[in-house]
Amino acid sequence: AVAAAASAACNGPTPEDVEASLKSATASALPGSDPARIEVLNPELQKAKWVWQAKVDGKAYFCDADDQMRLPSCQATS
């Protein structure tokens, strides 16, 4: 079981982990947003930067953050 856990850790974050982190980053960039109400779309790691689209309460945003999901920024697209 330890070997399985160790190999899983080497494979990096799961898609669920990434989505949870992106929801948290979106909530940081949009104060007052509830992470449970944020929908993350098309997350992509480009060079040293994450980019994604988010929907929050019917509004669409284009978001980005560094590769550690720090300094998130979201701009309304609709």
PyMOL commands that set and color helices and strands:
alter all, ss='L'
color gray80, all
select helices_A, chain A and resi 2-10+15-29+35-37
alter helices_A, ss='H'
color red, helices_A
select strands_A, chain A and resi 38-46+49-56+59-66+73-76
alter strands_A, ss='S'
color yellow, strands_A
deselect
rebuild
show_as cartoon
